[in-house]
Amino acid sequence: MSKRTAWTLWGSRKGERMGQQGQGFDLSKMSTPSKIILGGGILFLIASFLSWQEGASMWSGSGAFFGVIAGILMVVLIAWEGLMLAGTKLDVGMPASQLSAYLGFGVVGFTVLTFIFALTESPSFGAFIGFVLALVVGYGAWMRFQEPSGGTSASSPGGFKS
């Protein structure tokens, strides 16, 4: 095979690969609740390592037990939303949207308990940031809870109903 033929074949394969690049992850296909839950959840996890009390993060200090549970629930929720976005169908005995909502509500509940403990023991700025981000996740969970029981599609609009 000549050099020219090899380069032509390589070039055509490269062109085919470049044509397939448009099939990647499309943010516009995500539902509004998924955007809120994933965005707020990732920021919440980052804020969980900030100082919630003097010298302690959400994972340590007063109420650390509740903080650890909130953090674990948030990791599970992010993984669950990621699986839903990837189109993975898992039978968990309830609609996927309800499971997302319940996990989100759990994150909010345990974060509120952690926040209360942080308020009693010299609170720091991270507690307030984490609390607000938990409320953001809770709003996304509420929107997910409002979806029809088959709410696994990524094109459901979410939001307020009139």
N, C-alpha and C positions, 0 to 999 in steps of 0.2 A: 504494500500500500504506500502510495506516495505521501510526502509531507502535506501537500495541498489537500488531498482527500481526507487525511486524518484531521487537519484543522477544520475542514468543512463539516465533518461529522461531529467534532467536538463543539463547534459553534452552533450547530443545529440542536444538539442536546442542551446546550446552555440556553438557547432561545426557548426550548420547551420548558426548562426549569423555571425560567423567568416568567413564562406565561402562567405557571402554577402558583406563583407567589401571591397572587390576589386572593387565594383561597384560605388565607390565614385567619387569625382571630379578628372578628369585626365587632367593635365596641357598640356600634349602633344596633346590633341585634340583641343586646342585653336588655332585659326589662329594667324599669326604673327601680323596683325594689332590689334587684340584684346589684345594680350600681351603688345604691345607698348602703346595702349590707356589706358588700365587699370593700368599698372605699372607706366607709366608717369603721369597719372591722379591722382593716389593716392599720389604719391610723390609731385605732384603739389599742392594738397590740404594741405599737411603737410607744404610745403614751403610757402603757402599763409598766414600762421600764424607767420612766421618769420618777422623780421623787414625789411620792404621795404623802409621805410624812417626813419629818426631819430625819434624813438618812435612810429611808426605807421606800421601796417601790411598792406597787400593788401586790407583788409576789411575796413580800415580807412585811414585817411590822405588825401593828394591831390589825386584826381582821384578815390576816394573810390567808387563812383557810378559805374564806369567801372569795378572796382575790384569785387564788389558784383555781378554784372552781370556775369563776368567771372567765379566766384566761383559757382554760381547757375547753370550755363551751364555745368560746370565740374561735379557737383553732378548728374545732369540729364543724362549726357553722361555715367558716371560710372553705373548708374542704368539701362540705356538702354542697355549697353553692357552686364551687368549681366543678364538681361532678355533674351537677344539673346543667351547667353551661356546656360541658363537654358532650352532653346528650346521653350520659350513662343512665340506664334505667335500673334502679335498685328497688326491690319490693320490700318495704319496711312496715307494711301493714297499715299505712295511712298515706294520704296524699303528700307529695314532696313539699308542697307549699306550706302545709301545716307543720311539718317537721322543722322547716326553716324558721317558721314563726315561733314555735315553741323554744327552739334553741336560742333565738334572739331575745325572747322574753326572759329566759333563764339568765342570759348574759346581763340584761338590765337589772334583774332582781338581785343577783349576787354582787353586781357592781354597786348598787345602792347600799347594800349592807357593808361592803368594804369602804365606801365613801363615808358612811356614818361613823365607822370606827376611826377613819382618818381624821374626821372633824373633831373627835374627842381627844386626839393625841397630836397636837401641833401640826395641822394640815399644811401641805405645800401645794404649789401651783399644779403639779401633775395630777393631783386628785380632782381638781376642778376640770381640767382638760379631759381626763378620762371619763368623768361623769357626763360631760356634755357629749362626748363621742359615744358613750353607751346609749344615751338618749337618741342619737342619730341612728344607731343600729336598731334600737327599739322602734323607731318610726318606720324603718325599712321592714322590720318584722311585722308591724301592724299592717303595712301595705301588702305584704306577702299573705297575711292571714285573711285579708279581704278578697283575695283572688278566688276564683271558682276552684272546686276541689281538684280539678285536673290541671292546676296551675304550674305545670312543668314546662310550658312553652316559653321560650325566651322572648316572644314578641308580645306578651301581654303588657298592656300599658300601665296598669297600677294607678295609684293616685286616688283622689277624691271622686266620689260618685255623686251626681246631682239628682 
